[in-house]
Amino acid sequence: MVNYAPILALLEQIISDRTVPKNIRAAAESSKQVLSTGESEELKISTAVHTLDEVANDPNIPVYTRTHIWNLVSMLEQARRELK
């Protein structure tokens, strides 16, 4: 079982930050919802990584938010490795 608490906390921080563009906050919200579903762990992690990876390349994203997203992707990839 994967502990999503630190991942969800960081996603919530991005969602509640009003300086982050709407599309980035929407992607964070989408990832948070995916991680909270009853799907398989592998599917949840892969979907969240894909969603976050897409927005990490947005030119309008603040630098500190991009760093948070990279950290989230790293945490999710580590969780995926632990599942195997």
N, C-alpha and C positions, 0 to 999 in steps of 0.2 A: 504494500500500500504506500502510495506517495503522499508525503506531507506537503500539501499545497499552501499552507498558512503563510509562509514568507512570500510566495509568489503572488497570492491573492492580495496581500498587504501592499506590495509594490504596485500592482495593477490598480488598486484603489487609490493610491497616491497619485498616479497619473490621471485617473478619471476625475479626481476632485481638483486638479490643478487647472485653474481657469486660463493660465498663460499657454497651455497646450492647445494646438488647433483641434477643432471639432472632430475631424476625421481620425486623428490619432486617438482621441478619447473614445471614439466609437469603436475603434479596433481593440482598445484595451478592455472596454466593456464586453465586446463580443468574446474575447479570449477568456475573460472572467466567467462569463456564462457557460462557455464550452467546458471549462475546467470543473464547473459545478454540476454537470450533467451526470447521468448514470451510464454513459458509454464506457467502452473499454479504455483503460489507462493509456495504452499506446495511441489510440485514435484521438483522445482528448489532447494529449501532448503534441502530436503531429499537427493537429488543426491549429492549436494555439501558436506553435512555432511558425507555421506558415503565415498566419495572420500578422503576427508581430514582425516577422522578417520583411513582409511587404511594406509596412509603414516605416520601418527603420531607414529606408532609402528616400523618404519624402524630403525634399529640399526645404520645406517650411518648418521642420521639426526643430525645436530648441536642442542645443548640444547636450544639455544635462538630461533631457528626456530620451535622446538617442542612446545615451550611456545606460540609462535605466532599462531601456528595451533590450540592449545587448546583454545586460546582466540577466534579465528575465529569460532570454533565449538560452543563455548558458545554463541557468538553473534548470530549465525544462529539458535541455539535452542531457544534463547530468542525471535527472530523474529517469529519462528514457533508458540510459545506460544501466541504471540500477535495476530496471525491470527485467533485463535479460539475464 
